[in-house]
Amino acid sequence: MLNRRGEETRQLIKKSSCALFAEKGFKQVTMKDICERTKLSRGGLYCHYSSTQEIFHDILDDFMNHQEDTISEKIAQNIPAVNILNDILETYRQEMMDSPSSLSLAILEYFSLRNLSDTENELFQQYQMSLKSWKNLIRYGIERGEFHHVDVEAVFHLIIFAYQGVRMYSKLMPIKEDIPTGVVEQIKKILIKKNQL
């Protein structure tokens, strides 16, 4: 178990590394770059992480765990499904517009460098975690009478691949605000009953 200072250092490393990965992609970031950005010595950095792969893996895990925890907590608090959905989709909309912070290309590079069997397992596990969270939310909304009866997995795929697609394209070309806004509004129309809009 890390002490508080050790945990703060790990958070600093992940935050600084995340910005570097968004700027340069995964392949171009070195441990030296991370030392320079964090102002840590090589020994200080290697005390916490042995490679850029290990840091990137932790960053991805944090993202997935945060989304799963947030959805579960809000459902447990009996917050309306429409409110939960609106919050998530607004976050997605903002992220789709925030090309400088997009990790989409870094994620592609990270998984393309991995052993195929490792990639399938790790990427599939993250996909499954996200699917589980979204299934819980959509079913919760259906049970409460806020959402239409839909093919839950198909809607999940629409959400996640539209989101990731726009994030990827935002690194390659300018994305106007009406694109993510339109994606989010269509998802709401598919899920939310008219009397709940």
C-alpha positions as CSV (number, residue, x, y, z in Angstrom):
1,M,0.0,0.0,0.0
2,L,1.4,3.4,-1.0
3,N,1.6,6.2,1.5
4,R,-0.2,9.5,0.7
5,R,2.9,11.1,-0.7
6,G,3.6,8.1,-2.9
7,E,0.0,8.1,-4.2
8,E,0.3,11.9,-4.9
9,T,3.4,11.3,-6.9
10,R,1.7,8.5,-8.9
11,Q,-1.2,10.9,-9.6
12,L,1.3,13.6,-10.8
13,I,3.0,11.0,-13.1
14,K,-0.3,9.9,-14.6
15,K,-1.6,13.4,-15.1
16,S,1.6,14.7,-16.7
17,S,2.0,11.5,-18.8
18,C,-1.6,11.7,-20.0
19,A,-1.0,15.2,-21.4
20,L,2.2,14.0,-23.1
21,F,0.4,11.0,-24.6
22,A,-2.3,13.3,-25.9
23,E,0.3,15.6,-27.4
24,K,2.7,13.1,-28.9
25,G,0.9,9.8,-29.2
26,F,2.0,6.7,-27.3
27,K,5.1,5.7,-29.3
28,Q,6.9,9.1,-29.1
29,V,6.7,9.5,-25.3
30,T,9.8,8.3,-23.3
31,M,10.5,7.9,-19.6
32,K,12.9,10.9,-20.1
33,D,10.0,13.0,-21.4
34,I,8.0,12.1,-18.3
35,C,10.9,12.9,-16.0
36,E,11.2,16.4,-17.6
37,R,7.5,17.1,-17.4
38,T,7.1,15.9,-13.8
39,K,10.5,17.3,-12.6
40,L,11.2,13.8,-11.1
41,S,14.6,12.2,-11.2
42,R,14.9,8.9,-13.2
43,G,15.1,7.1,-9.9
44,G,12.1,8.9,-8.6
45,L,10.0,7.9,-11.6
46,Y,11.3,4.3,-11.8
47,C,10.4,3.9,-8.1
48,H,6.8,4.1,-9.2
49,Y,6.7,2.9,-12.8
50,S,9.0,0.8,-14.9
51,S,7.8,1.8,-18.4
52,T,5.5,4.1,-20.4
53,Q,3.4,1.0,-21.0
54,E,2.8,0.5,-17.3
55,I,1.9,4.2,-16.9
56,F,-0.5,4.2,-19.9
57,H,-2.2,1.0,-18.6
58,D,-2.8,2.7,-15.3
59,I,-4.3,5.8,-17.0
60,L,-6.7,3.6,-19.0
61,D,-7.7,1.6,-15.9
62,D,-8.4,4.9,-14.0
63,F,-10.7,6.1,-16.8
64,M,-12.7,2.9,-16.9
65,N,-13.0,2.5,-13.1
66,H,-14.1,6.1,-12.7
67,Q,-16.9,5.8,-15.2
68,E,-18.1,2.5,-13.7
69,D,-18.0,3.9,-10.1
70,T,-19.8,7.1,-11.1
71,I,-22.7,5.3,-12.8
72,S,-23.1,2.8,-10.0
73,E,-23.0,5.5,-7.3
74,K,-25.6,7.6,-9.1
75,I,-27.9,4.6,-9.6
76,A,-27.5,3.7,-5.9
77,Q,-28.6,7.2,-5.0
78,N,-31.7,6.8,-7.1
79,I,-30.8,9.7,-9.3
80,P,-33.0,9.9,-12.5
81,A,-31.5,8.0,-15.4
82,V,-32.1,11.0,-17.7
83,N,-29.9,13.1,-15.4
84,I,-27.1,10.5,-15.3
85,L,-27.2,10.1,-19.1
86,N,-27.2,13.9,-19.6
87,D,-24.1,14.3,-17.4
88,I,-22.2,11.5,-19.2
89,L,-23.2,12.7,-22.7
90,E,-22.2,16.3,-21.8
91,T,-18.8,15.0,-20.7
92,Y,-18.5,13.0,-24.0
93,R,-19.6,16.1,-26.0
94,Q,-16.9,18.3,-24.4
95,E,-14.3,15.5,-24.8
96,M,-15.2,15.2,-28.5
97,M,-14.4,18.9,-28.9
98,D,-11.2,18.7,-27.0
99,S,-8.8,17.4,-29.6
100,P,-5.6,18.4,-27.7
101,S,-6.6,16.1,-24.8
102,S,-7.7,13.1,-26.9
103,L,-5.9,9.9,-26.2
104,S,-7.5,8.1,-29.2
105,L,-4.4,7.9,-31.3
106,A,-2.2,7.0,-28.3
107,I,-4.7,4.2,-27.5
108,L,-4.5,2.9,-31.1
109,E,-0.7,3.0,-30.9
110,Y,-0.5,1.4,-27.5
111,F,-2.7,-1.6,-28.4
112,S,-1.1,-2.0,-31.9
113,L,2.3,-2.5,-30.2
114,R,1.1,-5.2,-27.9
115,N,1.1,-8.9,-28.4
116,L,-2.1,-9.7,-30.2
117,S,-3.3,-12.1,-27.4
118,D,-2.6,-9.5,-24.7
119,T,-4.3,-6.8,-26.7
120,E,-7.4,-8.9,-27.3
121,N,-7.7,-9.7,-23.6
122,E,-6.9,-6.3,-22.1
123,L,-8.9,-4.3,-24.7
124,F,-11.8,-6.7,-24.4
125,Q,-11.8,-6.4,-20.6
126,Q,-12.1,-2.7,-20.9
127,Y,-14.8,-3.0,-23.5
128,Q,-16.7,-5.4,-21.2
129,M,-16.4,-3.0,-18.2
130,S,-17.8,-0.2,-20.3
131,L,-20.5,-2.4,-21.7
132,K,-21.5,-3.5,-18.1
133,S,-21.7,0.1,-16.9
134,W,-23.8,1.3,-19.9
135,K,-26.1,-1.8,-19.7
136,N,-26.8,-1.0,-16.0
137,L,-27.6,2.6,-16.8
138,I,-29.8,1.9,-19.8
139,R,-31.7,-0.9,-18.0
140,Y,-32.1,1.3,-15.0
141,G,-33.7,4.0,-17.3
142,I,-36.0,1.5,-18.9
143,E,-37.1,0.1,-15.5
144,R,-37.9,3.7,-14.3
145,G,-39.9,4.4,-17.5
146,E,-37.5,7.1,-18.6
147,F,-35.9,5.3,-21.5
148,H,-37.4,3.5,-24.5
149,H,-37.2,-0.2,-24.7
150,V,-34.1,-0.6,-26.9
151,D,-31.5,-3.1,-28.0
152,V,-29.1,-2.2,-25.1
153,E,-25.9,-3.6,-26.7
154,A,-26.7,-1.9,-30.1
155,V,-27.2,1.4,-28.4
156,F,-24.0,1.0,-26.4
157,H,-22.1,0.3,-29.6
158,L,-23.6,3.4,-31.2
159,I,-22.6,5.5,-28.3
160,I,-19.1,4.2,-27.7
161,F,-18.0,3.9,-31.4
162,A,-19.5,7.3,-32.3
163,Y,-17.7,8.9,-29.4
164,Q,-14.3,7.1,-30.1
165,G,-14.7,7.8,-33.9
166,V,-15.2,11.6,-33.3
167,R,-12.3,11.6,-30.8
168,M,-10.0,9.9,-33.4
169,Y,-11.1,12.1,-36.3
170,S,-10.5,15.2,-34.1
171,K,-6.8,14.4,-34.1
172,L,-6.8,14.3,-37.9
173,M,-9.1,17.1,-39.0
174,P,-11.0,20.0,-37.6
175,I,-14.3,19.0,-35.9
176,K,-17.1,21.6,-35.8
177,E,-19.1,21.8,-32.6
178,D,-22.3,20.7,-34.4
179,I,-20.9,17.2,-34.9
180,P,-20.5,16.1,-31.3
181,T,-23.7,18.1,-30.4
182,G,-25.6,16.3,-33.1
183,V,-24.3,12.9,-32.0
184,V,-25.3,13.5,-28.4
185,E,-28.8,14.8,-29.3
186,Q,-29.5,11.8,-31.5
187,I,-28.5,9.4,-28.7
188,K,-30.9,11.2,-26.4
189,K,-33.7,10.9,-28.9
190,I,-33.0,7.1,-29.2
191,L,-33.0,6.6,-25.5
192,I,-35.2,9.2,-23.7
193,K,-39.0,9.1,-23.9
194,K,-40.5,12.4,-25.2
195,N,-42.2,13.1,-21.9
196,Q,-38.8,12.9,-20.1
197,L,-37.0,15.3,-22.5
